[in-house]
């Protein structure tokens, strides 16, 4: 991946172009600011520095391609671990169980489905790229966002008002920008929480991401560089709380047992975190001169590596809808075009993840049979396998 975007951004920012403000400086907001500057917009990024996130992100190939376009991938590629094989193991103890399924990237002509990278490295690379562009950075909270007929005014916690023709809401699940646009959301919760941590182990992972399906949710091991992996263990809240309270050696033993020791002896590598599982989808993805991206637009459980990748699909859609640049990027037709571009994709992927998760939790035999049949067909029908793989990694 070549990464030639920075030269284009520097050239584009020499010309006066319509102003756009991006609210939020997580990995999605930073990427949105870079892409819009690359197109040729005059971009202001408003957000305090993002808190340090010690988790990792499994970036599918579509997201890697986007980051390459933005001149970011080359900065993190050396620290990223490839995911060449995806393995699904039915570890439930139910009457109806699915066969084990293994997907190989080579089946669809890829060297890897994607790469797992530390969020700290990803955000640092994005921050570095933003600093090299003409993006104006205001390190403050957007305290007030006021949509008007001809633009948006953002009032930061310090400094003067910022006027733009369009605002990109990348300020997370409790988005102030989304609320200012009057966009309602649909929310739901699961009786689950996730334990997240990094591991060291004595056996190689062979660039394989393994997802054990259990009655309480998925237990997923994703490769990191060397003999290391990241873990997302979804379980009932009380079980997750119990594990969070264990000392490092006891937790490692618990993980080793749950994983059937496929990675050998386990050791905890760094801090562990836990968070409740919930879902959310905006009822519109654009309104009142604002377009929603990332968790301001949707929130899904950490299953199938869809969360951040869905956010990067939002960013890619911004590039398509706002290409030009447009004289008025916040006009009603652009808002409608973005909403149309994201609606089917977000809804279908949200529904797929939600359905898979709920069928894991369900004791209803027909639901278990349906899930088992679906996984059986994925394992045995080559055309269906290839279609599922291509859809899963699409950018």
C-alpha positions as CSV (number, residue, x, y, z in Angstrom):
1,X,0.0,0.0,0.0
2,X,1.6,3.2,-1.2
3,X,0.1,6.0,0.9
4,X,0.4,9.1,-1.3
5,X,-2.4,11.1,0.3
6,X,-0.3,13.6,2.3
7,X,1.1,15.3,-0.8
8,X,-2.5,15.7,-2.1
9,X,-3.7,17.1,1.2
10,X,-1.0,19.8,1.3
11,X,-1.7,20.8,-2.3
12,X,-5.4,21.0,-1.7
13,X,-5.2,23.1,1.4
14,X,-3.4,25.9,-0.5
15,X,-6.8,26.8,-2.1
16,X,-9.8,28.4,-0.4
17,X,-12.5,25.8,-0.1
18,X,-15.8,25.4,1.9
19,X,-15.2,25.0,5.7
20,X,-16.1,21.8,7.5
21,X,-15.9,21.1,11.2
22,X,-15.2,17.6,12.6
23,X,-16.3,17.1,16.2
24,X,-14.4,14.3,17.9
25,X,-10.8,13.1,17.8
26,X,-11.0,9.3,18.1
27,X,-9.8,7.0,15.4
28,X,-12.9,7.7,13.2
29,X,-13.0,11.5,13.7
30,X,-9.3,11.8,12.9
31,X,-9.7,9.7,9.8
32,X,-12.7,11.9,8.7
33,X,-10.7,15.1,9.2
34,X,-7.8,13.6,7.1
35,X,-10.1,12.4,4.3
36,X,-12.0,15.7,4.0
37,X,-8.8,17.7,3.9
38,X,-7.5,15.3,1.2
39,X,-10.6,16.1,-0.9
40,X,-10.0,19.8,-0.5
41,X,-12.2,21.1,2.3
42,X,-10.9,23.6,4.9
43,X,-11.2,21.4,8.0
44,X,-11.3,22.3,11.7
45,X,-11.1,19.5,14.2
46,X,-12.7,20.3,17.6
47,X,-12.1,17.9,20.4
48,X,-9.9,17.4,23.5
49,X,-7.2,14.8,23.1
50,X,-8.7,11.3,23.2
51,X,-8.1,9.3,26.4
52,X,-5.5,6.5,26.1
53,X,-7.1,3.3,24.9
54,X,-5.1,0.2,25.6
55,X,-7.4,-2.1,23.6
56,X,-6.6,-3.2,20.1
57,X,-8.6,-3.0,16.8
58,X,-8.9,-5.7,14.2
59,X,-8.8,-3.6,11.0
60,X,-10.3,-5.5,8.1
61,X,-8.7,-5.0,4.7
62,X,-11.2,-2.3,3.6
63,X,-10.2,-0.2,6.6
64,X,-6.5,-0.8,5.9
65,X,-7.0,0.4,2.4
66,X,-8.7,3.6,3.7
67,X,-5.8,4.3,6.1
68,X,-3.4,3.7,3.3
69,X,-5.2,6.3,1.2
70,X,-4.8,8.7,4.1
71,X,-1.1,8.2,4.4
72,X,-1.5,6.4,7.8
73,X,-1.1,2.7,7.1
74,X,2.7,2.9,6.5
75,X,3.1,4.4,9.9
76,X,1.5,1.4,11.7
77,X,2.0,-1.6,9.4
78,X,5.2,-2.7,11.1
79,X,3.4,-3.1,14.4
80,X,0.3,-4.7,13.0
81,X,-0.4,-8.5,13.1
82,X,-2.0,-10.1,10.1
83,X,-5.2,-12.2,10.4
84,X,-4.8,-14.8,7.7
85,X,-7.2,-17.4,9.2
86,X,-10.5,-17.0,10.9
87,X,-11.7,-19.9,13.0
88,X,-15.2,-20.3,14.6
89,X,-15.6,-23.0,17.3
90,X,-19.0,-23.9,18.8
91,X,-18.0,-24.3,22.4
92,X,-21.6,-24.5,23.7
93,X,-22.9,-27.6,25.5
94,X,-26.2,-27.5,23.8
95,X,-28.1,-30.3,22.0
96,X,-27.6,-28.6,18.6
97,X,-24.1,-27.5,17.9
98,X,-22.5,-26.2,14.7
99,X,-19.4,-27.7,13.1
100,X,-16.1,-25.9,13.4
101,X,-15.4,-23.5,10.5
102,X,-12.1,-22.2,9.2
103,X,-11.9,-19.4,6.7
104,X,-8.6,-18.8,4.9
105,X,-7.8,-15.4,3.3
106,X,-6.2,-17.1,0.3
107,X,-9.7,-18.5,-0.6
108,X,-10.6,-15.0,-1.8
109,X,-7.2,-14.0,-3.1
110,X,-6.0,-12.1,-0.1
111,X,-2.8,-12.5,2.0
112,X,-4.8,-11.5,5.1
113,X,-8.4,-10.6,6.1
114,X,-7.0,-7.6,8.0
115,X,-4.6,-6.7,10.7
116,X,-4.8,-6.3,14.5
117,X,-3.2,-3.2,15.8
118,X,-3.0,-1.4,19.2
119,X,-5.3,1.5,19.4
120,X,-2.6,3.6,21.0
121,X,-0.4,3.1,17.8
122,X,-3.4,3.8,15.5
123,X,-4.4,7.0,17.2
124,X,-0.8,8.2,17.4
125,X,-0.3,7.6,13.7
126,X,-3.6,9.5,12.8
127,X,-2.6,12.4,15.1
128,X,0.7,12.6,13.4
129,X,-0.8,12.7,10.0
130,X,-3.3,15.4,11.0
131,X,-0.5,17.5,12.4
132,X,1.2,17.4,9.0
133,X,-1.8,18.8,7.1
134,X,-3.6,22.1,7.0
135,X,-6.3,20.8,9.4
136,X,-6.9,23.4,12.2
137,X,-6.9,21.7,15.6
138,X,-8.9,23.1,18.5
139,X,-8.2,21.0,21.6
140,X,-11.4,21.8,23.4
141,X,-14.8,20.3,24.1
142,X,-17.5,21.4,21.7
143,X,-19.9,22.8,24.3
144,X,-22.5,24.0,21.9
145,X,-23.4,23.1,18.4
146,X,-25.9,25.3,16.6
147,X,-27.3,24.3,13.2
148,X,-28.5,27.2,11.0
149,X,-30.0,27.3,7.5
150,X,-26.7,28.1,5.9
151,X,-24.3,26.4,8.2
152,X,-23.3,25.2,11.7
153,X,-21.7,27.2,14.5
154,X,-19.6,25.3,17.1
155,X,-18.8,26.9,20.4
156,X,-15.8,25.3,22.0
157,X,-15.0,25.4,25.7
158,X,-12.3,28.0,25.0
159,X,-11.7,30.1,22.0
160,X,-14.1,31.8,19.6
161,X,-17.1,30.3,17.7
162,X,-16.3,28.2,14.6
163,X,-18.5,28.5,11.6
164,X,-18.8,25.8,8.9
165,X,-21.1,24.7,6.1
166,X,-21.1,21.1,7.5
167,X,-20.4,19.4,10.8
168,X,-19.2,15.8,11.0
169,X,-20.4,14.3,14.3
170,X,-17.7,11.9,15.5
171,X,-18.2,12.5,19.2
172,X,-19.2,9.1,20.3
173,X,-22.3,7.3,21.6
174,X,-23.4,10.3,23.7
175,X,-23.0,12.7,20.9
176,X,-23.8,16.3,21.6
177,X,-23.7,17.0,17.8
178,X,-26.3,14.3,17.1
179,X,-28.6,15.7,19.8
180,X,-28.2,19.2,18.4
181,X,-29.2,17.9,15.0
182,X,-32.4,16.5,16.6
183,X,-31.6,12.9,15.5
184,X,-33.2,10.3,17.7
185,X,-31.7,6.9,18.4
186,X,-32.9,3.4,19.0
187,X,-31.0,1.8,21.9
188,X,-30.9,-1.7,23.5
189,X,-28.9,-3.6,26.1
190,X,-27.7,-7.1,26.4
191,X,-27.3,-9.1,29.7
192,X,-23.6,-9.3,28.9
193,X,-20.3,-7.6,29.5
194,X,-16.9,-8.0,27.9
195,X,-13.5,-8.5,29.5
196,X,-10.8,-7.1,27.3
197,X,-7.0,-7.6,27.8
198,X,-3.8,-8.6,26.0
199,X,-2.0,-11.9,26.5
200,X,1.4,-13.5,26.1
201,X,1.5,-17.2,25.4
202,X,3.9,-20.0,24.8
203,X,2.5,-21.4,21.5
204,X,2.3,-19.5,18.2
205,X,-1.1,-18.2,17.0
206,X,-0.2,-18.8,13.3
207,X,-1.9,-15.5,12.4
208,X,-5.2,-17.1,13.3
209,X,-8.1,-15.3,15.0
210,X,-10.2,-17.8,16.9
211,X,-13.8,-17.2,18.1
212,X,-15.3,-19.7,20.6
213,X,-19.0,-19.4,20.7
214,X,-20.4,-20.0,24.2
215,X,-23.9,-19.9,25.7
216,X,-23.1,-16.5,27.2
217,X,-21.4,-14.9,24.1
218,X,-18.2,-15.2,22.1
219,X,-14.7,-15.7,23.5
220,X,-12.3,-14.3,20.8
221,X,-8.5,-14.4,20.5
222,X,-7.0,-12.1,17.9
223,X,-3.3,-12.3,17.0
224,X,-0.8,-9.6,17.9
225,X,2.8,-9.3,16.9
226,X,5.0,-12.1,18.3
227,X,3.5,-14.7,20.7
228,X,0.9,-12.3,21.9
229,X,-2.9,-12.0,21.3
230,X,-5.7,-9.8,22.3
231,X,-8.8,-11.2,24.1
232,X,-12.4,-10.1,24.1
233,X,-14.4,-12.4,26.4
234,X,-18.1,-11.8,26.4
235,X,-20.1,-13.3,29.3
236,X,-22.8,-12.6,31.8
237,X,-22.0,-9.4,33.9
238,X,-21.5,-11.3,37.1
239,X,-19.0,-13.7,35.5
240,X,-17.1,-10.9,34.0
241,X,-17.0,-9.0,37.3
242,X,-15.7,-12.1,39.1
243,X,-12.9,-12.5,36.6
244,X,-12.0,-8.9,36.7
245,X,-11.4,-9.3,40.5
246,X,-9.0,-12.3,40.0
247,X,-5.3,-11.9,40.3
248,X,-3.3,-12.1,37.1
249,X,-2.3,-15.8,37.5
250,X,-5.8,-16.9,38.3
251,X,-7.3,-15.0,35.4
252,X,-4.6,-16.4,33.1
253,X,-5.5,-20.0,34.2
254,X,-9.2,-19.3,33.6
255,X,-8.4,-18.0,30.0
256,X,-6.2,-21.0,29.3
257,X,-8.9,-23.4,30.4
258,X,-11.6,-21.6,28.3
259,X,-9.3,-21.6,25.2
260,X,-8.6,-25.3,25.5
261,X,-4.9,-24.3,25.8
262,X,-4.7,-23.7,22.0
263,X,-2.1,-21.0,22.7
264,X,-0.2,-22.9,25.5
265,X,0.5,-21.3,28.8
266,X,-1.1,-17.8,29.2
267,X,0.1,-14.7,30.9
268,X,-1.8,-11.4,31.2
269,X,0.1,-8.6,29.3
270,X,-0.9,-5.2,30.7
271,X,-4.1,-3.8,32.0
272,X,-7.5,-5.5,31.8
273,X,-10.8,-3.7,31.2
274,X,-14.5,-4.6,31.3
275,X,-17.5,-2.8,29.8
276,X,-21.2,-3.7,29.4
277,X,-22.6,-4.6,26.0
278,X,-25.2,-2.5,24.4
279,X,-26.4,-1.5,21.0
280,X,-27.6,1.8,19.4
281,X,-28.5,3.0,15.9
282,X,-29.3,6.5,14.9
283,X,-32.7,6.8,13.1
284,X,-31.1,9.1,10.6
285,X,-27.4,9.4,9.7
286,X,-27.6,13.0,8.6
287,X,-29.8,16.1,9.3
288,X,-29.5,19.8,10.1
289,X,-26.1,20.1,8.3
290,X,-24.6,17.3,10.3
291,X,-23.4,13.8,9.2
292,X,-22.9,11.1,11.8
293,X,-19.9,8.8,11.8
294,X,-18.6,6.0,14.1
295,X,-20.3,5.6,17.5
296,X,-22.3,8.8,17.1
297,X,-24.2,6.8,14.4
298,X,-24.1,3.2,15.6
299,X,-22.9,1.0,18.4
300,X,-22.7,-2.8,18.1
301,X,-21.3,-5.6,20.2
302,X,-17.6,-6.6,19.6
303,X,-18.5,-9.5,17.4
304,X,-17.0,-10.2,13.9
305,X,-14.7,-7.1,14.1
306,X,-17.5,-4.8,12.8
307,X,-17.4,-1.9,15.2
308,X,-14.5,0.4,14.2
309,X,-14.6,-1.0,10.6
310,X,-18.2,0.1,10.3
311,X,-17.0,3.6,11.4
312,X,-14.4,3.6,8.6
313,X,-17.1,2.6,6.1
314,X,-18.8,5.8,7.2
315,X,-15.7,7.8,6.5
316,X,-15.3,6.2,3.1
317,X,-18.9,7.1,2.3
318,X,-18.2,10.7,3.3
319,X,-15.5,10.7,0.6
320,X,-17.9,9.5,-2.0
321,X,-20.8,11.8,-1.1
322,X,-18.7,15.0,-0.6
323,X,-16.2,14.5,-3.5
324,X,-15.5,17.6,-5.4
325,X,-15.3,19.4,-3.1
326,X,-18.9,20.6,-3.0
327,X,-19.5,24.4,-2.8
328,X,-22.1,23.6,-0.1
329,X,-21.3,20.2,1.5
330,X,-24.1,20.6,4.0
331,X,-26.9,21.1,1.5
332,X,-30.0,19.0,1.9
333,X,-29.2,16.8,-1.1
334,X,-25.8,15.9,0.3
335,X,-27.4,15.0,3.6
336,X,-29.9,12.8,1.9
337,X,-27.2,11.1,-0.2
338,X,-25.1,10.3,2.9
339,X,-28.2,8.9,4.8
340,X,-29.0,6.7,1.8
341,X,-25.4,5.6,1.5
342,X,-25.2,4.4,5.1
343,X,-28.6,3.2,5.9
344,X,-28.7,-0.3,4.3
345,X,-25.1,-1.1,5.3
346,X,-25.4,-0.1,8.9
347,X,-28.8,-1.7,9.4
348,X,-27.8,-5.0,7.8
349,X,-24.5,-5.4,9.7
350,X,-26.2,-4.3,13.0
351,X,-28.9,-6.9,12.4
352,X,-26.4,-9.6,11.6
353,X,-24.3,-9.1,14.7
354,X,-27.4,-8.7,16.9
355,X,-29.0,-11.9,15.5
356,X,-25.8,-14.0,16.0
357,X,-25.4,-12.7,19.5
358,X,-29.0,-13.4,20.5
359,X,-29.0,-16.9,19.0
360,X,-26.0,-17.7,21.2
361,X,-27.9,-16.5,24.2
362,X,-31.2,-18.2,23.3
363,X,-32.2,-21.6,24.7
364,X,-34.9,-21.8,22.1
365,X,-34.2,-25.0,20.0
366,X,-35.4,-23.6,16.6
367,X,-33.1,-20.6,17.1
368,X,-30.1,-22.9,17.8
369,X,-31.0,-25.0,14.8
370,X,-31.1,-22.0,12.5
371,X,-27.7,-20.8,13.7
372,X,-26.2,-24.2,13.4
373,X,-27.6,-24.6,9.9
374,X,-26.2,-21.2,8.8
375,X,-22.8,-22.1,10.1
376,X,-23.0,-25.5,8.5
377,X,-23.7,-24.0,5.1
378,X,-20.9,-21.5,5.5
379,X,-18.5,-24.4,6.1
380,X,-19.7,-26.6,3.3
381,X,-20.9,-24.4,0.4
382,X,-17.8,-22.7,-1.3
383,X,-19.8,-20.0,-3.1
384,X,-21.5,-19.0,0.1
385,X,-18.2,-19.1,2.0
386,X,-16.6,-16.7,-0.5
387,X,-19.6,-14.4,-0.5
388,X,-19.7,-14.2,3.3
389,X,-15.9,-13.5,3.5
390,X,-16.1,-10.8,0.8
391,X,-19.0,-9.1,2.5
392,X,-17.4,-9.3,5.9
393,X,-14.3,-7.5,4.9
394,X,-15.8,-5.1,2.3
395,X,-14.6,-1.5,2.7
